[in-house]
Amino acid sequence: SSGINAEYGGFDIDDCLALVRLDDLFLETFEIADVKTLKGDHLARAIGRIAGKGGRTKYTIENVTKTRIVLADSKIHILGSFQNMRIARTAICNLILGSPPAKVYGKMRTVASRMSERF
């Protein structure tokens, strides 16, 4: 059923199949309103900060944290391992709260490199 939810969430078929086949892959969904109540232009700017110019910010978060992210209006779906999802979620929450992307990238890369050193 997680695979079905992922498909409706907007993920590729390959990502959905991976969710069904792999035990350590999870799907998390939350709304921007869960992090901060934003309306109108403020909400649109928060979504824009998460996506970045041409989707660059979203792709950077995905690549650094080895996750998949789908932005569906004000809903955010994250697919990945539990620890990687936590790093991605923290980065996205910081963007929603107004942190500049460069600062978020720096923190995210530091945490991700620490995580890779542990294993």
Secondary structure, DSSP 8 states (H G I E B T S, - for coil): -HHHHHHHHT--HHHHHHHHH-TT-EEEEEEHHHH----THHHHHHHHHHH-GGGHHHHHHHHHHT-EEEEETTEEEEEE-HHHHHHHHHHHHHHHTT--HHHHHHHHHHHHHHHHHH-
